[in-house]
């Protein structure tokens, strides 16, 4: 009896983000807050974004969930800080494609240059876990939308 | 169980590999697997006598009507209802509970009345009452849980008063496995002129249920958790109560006379079955009941009791395991292992071919009470073996080792 393919999912770098989360906490001052949960499993994220002139200046999150959902949140915040909203959304779309198992070629951004998110590529082989990985990204998309409405 | 191989041979789905390991299905509390006889009954209906019921005079139509009404007779006998008027086919437990909350509760509740629930309820036995309370001004009260996840009759006696109009609770908790003392609670409810509504989704598949002996007023269950098809279930209600209740759905099949400005309803049970009913589903449920009777409910209960006690014993040998619920319980175990999130645990087990449930199990208030965001659950049925338990426990140990290393 041995685990089948489990290592393709639980990469070392994912475990590192899970155990040592980056950008976990509460933002001070003016910011946008999005609380999102996955009602089917109880994962929850509380994402805070500081957006100035269309650029994500800072991001922090709190929440609870499995290693995949929390590692994804940690990686996501690292990638989007200091990126224009437009780019953050493009990367989010790219991430969704990655979850669908698409080849990461022909995109505006090079997957290797986007922090550690490439490590989550294996999630696409575990369909039941894709929603765990995309939760933080969906929260980010909603937050950015909120900024759009407030900002204009 | 006299011959487990004999039972397992009836379930074609069990004979397969998942992720290159033999399937160990431990999620029957979510939905049970189906024996060949049920699958064949559905096929037979669609192949040989698919037709609408209660109308038309052709041969297929009367064959379908016999199948559908025959299934009702089987349900009636299975739970020992006093008449077929008391067994209504519905989409499942959720629809059945909602029907009571809509039709009975909204008519009989008013401001100041109380509905008593327990903290261990499934969402489908909470939200319909929340909605009924909002609509009528009634108040919800929750019976507390003891340390071991049971309720105490002392608390029931204290909380159920002349203000109480409805007591609603699960017969068996889908998370804790707790078997609630329904007969005693029903008596207390009746002493206070309240009705008792029971969510039987986790009990009817696994133990003998006699609604007259329990003296319950309403009792709801789903076919798909008891070897039957999805999309059908039963609302049992005492005839005297059902007669006073208005239907929730109006349309074809449930009417007596329709005039331009008013209509009258058919008799029980049909007045609650608006529209073309769940014909194939009911026939499938009938076949499932035949199957359960063939194996024997007492046998099933005994087998699961042995399995769950064995599982508890084996699981307790694992360091860092937390098991929720009482020792004496129905055939399921909800647990957490160290700091491993239940989803991660379930994925690891799945890669060994073991299917368990992970999440909040549609019982968020209970999760909050247990102070956990999620848990994992292994649930057993007549087709599970001690070997399944061994493979599962071995899997837990391996997962603990794996996550202990990677975390």
HADDOCK unambig.tbl for C-alpha pairs under 7 A between the chains (distance, minus, plus):
assign (segid A and resid 1 and name CA) (segid B and resid 352 and name CA) 6.96 0.50 0.50
assign (segid A and resid 2 and name CA) (segid B and resid 352 and name CA) 6.70 0.50 0.50
assign (segid A and resid 3 and name CA) (segid B and resid 348 and name CA) 6.90 0.50 0.50
assign (segid A and resid 3 and name CA) (segid B and resid 351 and name CA) 5.51 0.50 0.50
assign (segid A and resid 3 and name CA) (segid B and resid 352 and name CA) 5.76 0.50 0.50
assign (segid A and resid 4 and name CA) (segid B and resid 19 and name CA) 6.44 0.50 0.50
assign (segid A and resid 4 and name CA) (segid B and resid 351 and name CA) 5.13 0.50 0.50
assign (segid A and resid 4 and name CA) (segid B and resid 352 and name CA) 6.71 0.50 0.50
assign (segid A and resid 6 and name CA) (segid B and resid 348 and name CA) 6.78 0.50 0.50
assign (segid A and resid 6 and name CA) (segid B and resid 351 and name CA) 6.89 0.50 0.50
assign (segid A and resid 12 and name CA) (segid B and resid 406 and name CA) 6.72 0.50 0.50
assign (segid A and resid 15 and name CA) (segid B and resid 406 and name CA) 6.55 0.50 0.50
assign (segid A and resid 15 and name CA) (segid B and resid 407 and name CA) 5.72 0.50 0.50
assign (segid A and resid 19 and name CA) (segid B and resid 407 and name CA) 6.85 0.50 0.50
assign (segid A and resid 41 and name CA) (segid B and resid 359 and name CA) 4.42 0.50 0.50
assign (segid A and resid 41 and name CA) (segid B and resid 360 and name CA) 6.04 0.50 0.50
assign (segid A and resid 42 and name CA) (segid B and resid 359 and name CA) 6.17 0.50 0.50
assign (segid A and resid 42 and name CA) (segid B and resid 360 and name CA) 6.12 0.50 0.50
assign (segid A and resid 42 and name CA) (segid B and resid 373 and name CA) 6.40 0.50 0.50
assign (segid A and resid 42 and name CA) (segid B and resid 374 and name CA) 6.57 0.50 0.50
assign (segid A and resid 66 and name CA) (segid B and resid 341 and name CA) 5.13 0.50 0.50
assign (segid A and resid 66 and name CA) (segid B and resid 343 and name CA) 6.00 0.50 0.50
assign (segid A and resid 66 and name CA) (segid B and resid 344 and name CA) 6.27 0.50 0.50
assign (segid A and resid 67 and name CA) (segid B and resid 344 and name CA) 6.94 0.50 0.50
